[in-house]
C-alpha cells in the first residue's frame, strides 16, 4: 500500500468515526430536566428562570490505542433559561463542550421561543443560532510515513450553525416536541490539503422527537414517563424511561438507550426545591468488548425565581410577597 493510500485509510477511518459521533451528537441522561439544549421551543415552558450544569463521563476508564490522553467521551453543558412576559415566551443561552478522543466540539448558543395559546393547549416555536468550534489534534494520529499536507499539532475552525424546534403542551397533561439540530451541517477541513485531496468532517443534521406525560399515583407520588428518538434518516436511536417523584423533592427512575445501556437516575432537591442535584449511572449492555461498562453523569440546577423579562418581579418583605 503506497503512502497516499495509507494516509487516506487513516483519515477515512477517523472521519467515519467522528461522523458517527456527529450524527448522534452529545447526549445526557437528564435530557428531560433541561430539553433547551436540543429543542429551543421548550424555553419558556417553565415559569421560573434557572441555570443548570451537566457533566457526563462516558465509558469511564476507557483507554485508546493511539498516543493521547484517552479516548473516552466527556461532555459538559452550562445553560441559562429565562421566561419572558409578553409575545416572547423565553430566552436562553448555553455553552457545551464535547470531547471524543482527539476531537473537541465547543458550541455557544443563543435561543428565543414564542408561544401561542389555544383552548386545547400551548404551542411553542423556537430558534437557536450558534457558533460551532471544532478542534482536531493531528499530533495524536499515527501516519505510517510523513504526509506534507498533514498538520502536526492542534487545529481549530469555527462555523455558524442553527437549531430549531416546536413544542406542544396539552391541557391533558402530556407533551410532544420536535426539533432539528445542526441544520446548517457545518463542515470542517482545518485548512488541511493532502496529496490525495482535502479533509472534510461534516456534522450531520439530526432530528429529535420527544414525548411524555405525568401520571398521579397518589398524593405524594407522581410518575413521569418520557421518550426521546434521534435520527438522521440513515440510522436512529431512542431512549425510553420513567422517573417517580416523591413530593417533587426526591426522585428515582430507570431509562433504556437502544443498542447501548440501561441507566439509573437519582436526585434530591434542597432549599425549598430551589437547588436540585441529580446523578445517573449507565451500564453498557451491548458491544461491551469495545467499551468500558459504566458511565456517570451529574446534574445541578438552581432556580432564579425573581429573574423575569418583561414583567413584574416579586418584591419580598418579612411578612409576604407581592
C-alpha positions as CSV (number, residue, x, y, z in Angstrom):
1,X,0.0,0.0,0.0
2,X,1.5,3.4,-1.0
3,X,1.7,6.5,1.1
4,X,-1.4,8.1,-0.3
5,X,-3.5,5.0,0.4
6,X,-2.1,4.6,3.9
7,X,-2.8,8.3,4.8
8,X,-6.2,8.1,3.2
9,X,-7.1,5.0,5.1
10,X,-6.2,6.6,8.4
11,X,-8.1,9.8,7.7
12,X,-11.2,8.0,6.3
13,X,-11.4,5.7,9.3
14,X,-11.1,8.7,11.7
15,X,-13.6,10.8,9.7
16,X,-16.1,8.0,9.7
17,X,-15.7,7.6,13.5
18,X,-16.2,11.4,14.0
19,X,-19.1,11.4,11.6
20,X,-20.8,8.7,13.6
21,X,-20.4,10.8,16.7
22,X,-21.6,13.9,15.0
23,X,-24.8,12.1,13.8
24,X,-25.8,11.3,17.3
25,X,-24.3,14.5,18.8
26,X,-23.7,14.6,22.6
27,X,-26.4,13.4,24.9
28,X,-27.3,13.4,28.6
29,X,-29.4,11.1,30.7
30,X,-31.1,14.1,32.3
31,X,-32.4,15.4,28.9
32,X,-36.0,15.5,30.4
33,X,-34.9,18.0,33.0
34,X,-33.4,20.5,30.5
35,X,-34.5,20.0,26.9
36,X,-33.5,23.5,26.0
37,X,-30.1,22.5,24.5
38,X,-31.7,20.4,21.8
39,X,-35.1,22.0,21.4
40,X,-35.2,25.8,21.8
41,X,-39.0,25.7,21.7
42,X,-39.0,24.3,25.2
43,X,-37.6,27.6,26.6
44,X,-40.3,29.5,28.4
45,X,-42.4,26.4,29.2
46,X,-41.5,26.7,32.8
47,X,-42.4,29.9,34.7
48,X,-39.2,30.3,36.6
49,X,-35.7,31.1,35.3
50,X,-32.9,28.7,36.2
51,X,-29.3,27.9,35.5
52,X,-28.1,24.3,35.0
53,X,-24.9,22.3,34.7
54,X,-24.4,18.8,33.3
55,X,-21.3,16.7,33.3
56,X,-21.0,13.3,31.7
57,X,-18.1,10.9,31.8
58,X,-18.8,8.0,29.3
59,X,-17.2,4.6,29.4
60,X,-15.1,5.6,32.4
61,X,-11.6,4.1,32.3
62,X,-11.6,3.5,28.6
63,X,-8.1,3.7,27.1
64,X,-7.5,4.5,23.5
65,X,-5.0,2.7,21.2
66,X,-3.4,5.9,19.9
67,X,-1.0,8.3,21.5
68,X,-3.1,10.6,23.6
69,X,-4.7,11.3,26.9
70,X,-7.5,8.8,26.4
71,X,-10.5,8.2,24.1
72,X,-13.4,8.1,26.5
73,X,-16.1,10.7,25.6
74,X,-16.7,13.5,28.0
75,X,-19.4,16.2,27.8
76,X,-20.2,19.3,29.7
77,X,-23.1,21.8,29.4
78,X,-24.0,25.1,31.2
79,X,-27.3,26.7,30.3
80,X,-29.4,29.7,31.4
81,X,-33.2,29.9,30.7
82,X,-35.3,33.0,31.4
83,X,-39.1,33.3,30.9
84,X,-40.4,36.4,29.3
85,X,-43.8,38.1,29.9
86,X,-45.3,39.0,26.5
87,X,-45.3,37.6,23.0
88,X,-41.9,36.0,23.5
89,X,-42.1,33.0,25.8
90,X,-38.5,32.8,26.9
91,X,-34.8,33.4,26.0
92,X,-31.8,31.2,26.8
93,X,-28.1,30.7,26.3
94,X,-25.8,27.7,26.7
95,X,-22.2,26.6,26.3
96,X,-21.3,23.0,25.7
97,X,-18.0,21.1,25.4
98,X,-17.9,17.6,24.0
99,X,-14.6,15.6,23.6
100,X,-14.2,12.3,21.9
101,X,-10.6,11.0,21.5
102,X,-8.6,13.8,19.8
103,X,-11.8,15.7,18.6
104,X,-13.3,18.5,20.6
105,X,-16.6,20.3,19.9
106,X,-17.3,23.6,21.6
107,X,-20.6,25.3,21.0
108,X,-22.1,28.6,22.2
109,X,-25.9,29.1,21.6
110,X,-28.5,31.8,22.0
111,X,-32.2,30.9,21.8
112,X,-35.6,32.5,21.7
113,X,-39.1,30.9,21.8
114,X,-42.6,32.2,21.0
115,X,-45.8,30.8,22.4
116,X,-49.4,30.6,21.1
117,X,-52.2,29.7,23.4
118,X,-55.1,27.6,22.3
119,X,-58.1,26.1,24.1
120,X,-56.6,22.6,24.0
121,X,-53.0,23.7,25.0
122,X,-50.0,25.7,24.0
123,X,-47.7,25.6,21.0
124,X,-44.1,26.9,21.3
125,X,-41.7,27.6,18.4
126,X,-38.0,28.3,18.9
127,X,-34.8,29.2,17.1
128,X,-31.3,28.7,18.4
129,X,-28.4,30.1,16.3
130,X,-24.9,29.0,17.5
131,X,-21.2,29.3,17.0
132,X,-19.7,25.8,16.5
133,X,-15.9,25.4,17.1
134,X,-14.3,22.1,16.3
135,X,-10.7,21.2,17.1
136,X,-8.7,18.2,16.0
137,X,-5.3,17.2,17.4
138,X,-3.4,15.8,14.4
139,X,-0.4,15.1,16.7
140,X,-2.3,12.0,18.0
141,X,-2.6,10.4,14.6
142,X,-0.1,7.7,13.6
143,X,0.7,8.1,9.9
144,X,2.9,5.3,8.6
145,X,5.0,7.8,6.6
146,X,5.1,11.6,6.8
147,X,2.5,13.5,4.8
148,X,3.5,17.1,3.8
149,X,-0.1,18.4,4.0
150,X,-1.0,16.8,7.3
151,X,-1.0,19.2,10.2
152,X,1.3,18.3,13.1
153,X,-0.5,20.0,16.1
154,X,-4.0,21.1,17.1
155,X,-6.1,22.8,14.5
156,X,-9.4,24.6,15.1
157,X,-12.2,26.1,12.9
158,X,-15.4,28.0,13.8
159,X,-18.6,27.8,11.8
160,X,-22.2,29.1,12.2
161,X,-25.0,26.6,12.9
162,X,-28.7,26.6,13.7
163,X,-31.2,24.6,15.7
164,X,-35.0,24.9,15.6
165,X,-37.9,23.3,17.2
166,X,-41.6,23.0,18.0
167,X,-43.2,22.0,21.3
168,X,-46.8,21.2,22.2
169,X,-48.0,21.0,25.8
170,X,-51.6,19.7,26.2
171,X,-54.1,20.7,28.8
172,X,-54.5,17.0,29.4
173,X,-51.1,16.6,30.9
174,X,-48.9,15.4,28.0
175,X,-46.3,17.0,25.7
176,X,-44.8,16.3,22.3
177,X,-41.7,18.1,20.9
178,X,-39.9,18.1,17.5
179,X,-36.5,19.7,16.8
180,X,-33.7,19.7,14.3
181,X,-30.1,20.3,15.3
182,X,-27.1,21.2,13.2
183,X,-29.4,22.4,10.4
184,X,-26.5,24.1,8.5
185,X,-24.4,20.9,8.6
186,X,-21.1,22.8,9.2
187,X,-18.1,21.1,7.6
188,X,-14.5,21.4,8.9
189,X,-11.3,20.9,6.9
190,X,-8.9,22.7,9.3
191,X,-7.2,24.2,6.3
192,X,-5.5,20.9,5.6
193,X,-4.6,20.0,2.0
194,X,-3.4,16.4,1.5
195,X,-1.7,14.9,-1.5
196,X,-4.9,12.8,-2.2
197,X,-7.3,15.7,-1.6
198,X,-8.7,17.8,1.2
199,X,-10.0,16.6,4.6
200,X,-13.6,17.4,5.4
201,X,-15.5,16.4,8.6
202,X,-19.2,17.3,8.2
203,X,-21.6,17.4,11.1
204,X,-25.0,15.9,10.0
205,X,-28.4,17.3,10.8
206,X,-30.2,15.3,13.5
207,X,-34.0,15.2,14.1
208,X,-35.4,14.6,17.6
209,X,-38.8,13.7,18.8
210,X,-39.6,13.7,22.5
211,X,-42.9,12.9,24.3
212,X,-44.0,12.3,27.8
213,X,-46.8,12.6,30.3
214,X,-47.4,12.9,34.1
215,X,-49.4,10.2,36.0
216,X,-50.5,10.9,39.5
217,X,-50.1,7.7,41.6
218,X,-51.0,9.1,45.0
219,X,-51.0,12.5,46.7
220,X,-47.2,12.3,47.2
221,X,-46.1,10.2,44.2
222,X,-46.0,11.2,40.5
223,X,-44.7,9.0,37.6
224,X,-43.4,10.8,34.5
225,X,-42.5,8.5,31.6
226,X,-40.6,10.1,28.7
227,X,-39.1,9.0,25.4
228,X,-36.6,10.6,23.0
229,X,-36.0,9.5,19.4
230,X,-33.0,10.7,17.4
231,X,-32.4,10.1,13.7
232,X,-30.5,11.5,10.7
233,X,-32.8,9.3,8.4
234,X,-29.9,6.9,7.9
235,X,-29.8,5.5,11.4
236,X,-31.8,6.1,14.6
237,X,-31.7,5.5,18.4
238,X,-34.2,6.1,21.2
239,X,-34.3,6.4,24.9
240,X,-37.3,5.2,26.9
241,X,-37.8,5.5,30.7
242,X,-39.7,6.9,33.6
243,X,-39.0,8.8,36.8
244,X,-41.0,8.6,40.0
245,X,-41.2,11.8,42.1
246,X,-41.9,12.0,45.8
247,X,-43.4,15.4,46.8
248,X,-41.5,16.8,43.8
249,X,-38.4,16.7,46.1
250,X,-36.9,13.3,45.7
251,X,-36.8,11.2,42.5
252,X,-35.6,7.9,41.1
253,X,-36.1,6.1,37.8
254,X,-34.8,3.9,35.0
255,X,-34.0,4.5,31.4
256,X,-33.0,2.3,28.4
257,X,-31.0,3.5,25.4
258,X,-31.3,1.4,22.3
259,X,-28.2,-0.7,21.5
260,X,-26.3,0.9,24.3
261,X,-27.2,0.8,28.0
262,X,-29.6,0.9,30.9
263,X,-29.5,3.8,33.3
264,X,-30.4,4.5,36.9
265,X,-31.3,8.1,37.8
266,X,-31.5,9.5,41.3
267,X,-32.0,13.0,42.7
268,X,-32.9,15.3,45.6
269,X,-34.0,18.9,46.0
270,X,-32.8,21.3,48.6
271,X,-33.7,24.9,49.8
272,X,-37.5,24.5,49.1
273,X,-36.8,22.9,45.7
274,X,-34.6,25.9,44.6
275,X,-31.5,23.8,44.4
276,X,-31.6,20.3,42.7
277,X,-28.9,17.6,42.3
278,X,-29.1,14.6,40.1
279,X,-26.9,11.6,39.4
280,X,-27.2,9.0,36.6
281,X,-25.4,5.7,36.3
282,X,-25.1,3.9,32.9
283,X,-24.4,0.2,32.5
284,X,-23.5,-0.9,28.9
285,X,-25.5,-3.9,27.7
286,X,-24.3,-4.2,24.1
287,X,-20.8,-4.3,22.4
288,X,-19.1,-4.3,25.8
289,X,-15.9,-5.6,24.4
290,X,-15.3,-2.2,22.6
291,X,-16.2,-0.1,25.7
292,X,-15.9,0.2,29.4
293,X,-19.1,-0.9,31.1
294,X,-20.0,2.2,33.1
295,X,-20.8,5.9,32.6
296,X,-21.5,8.6,35.1
297,X,-23.4,11.8,34.9
298,X,-24.0,14.7,37.3
299,X,-26.8,17.3,37.0
300,X,-27.3,20.5,39.1
301,X,-30.0,23.2,38.8
302,X,-30.5,26.4,40.6
303,X,-33.8,28.3,40.3
304,X,-33.9,32.1,39.9
305,X,-37.5,32.9,40.7
306,X,-37.0,36.7,40.7
307,X,-35.4,36.8,37.2
308,X,-38.0,37.5,34.5
309,X,-38.0,39.8,31.5
310,X,-40.9,42.0,30.5
311,X,-42.9,41.6,33.7
312,X,-43.1,42.5,37.4
313,X,-40.5,40.9,39.7
314,X,-41.6,39.6,43.1
315,X,-40.9,42.0,46.0
316,X,-40.1,40.2,49.2
317,X,-40.9,41.5,52.7
318,X,-40.6,39.8,56.1
319,X,-44.4,39.1,56.0
320,X,-45.4,38.4,52.4
321,X,-44.6,38.7,48.7
322,X,-46.5,40.9,46.3
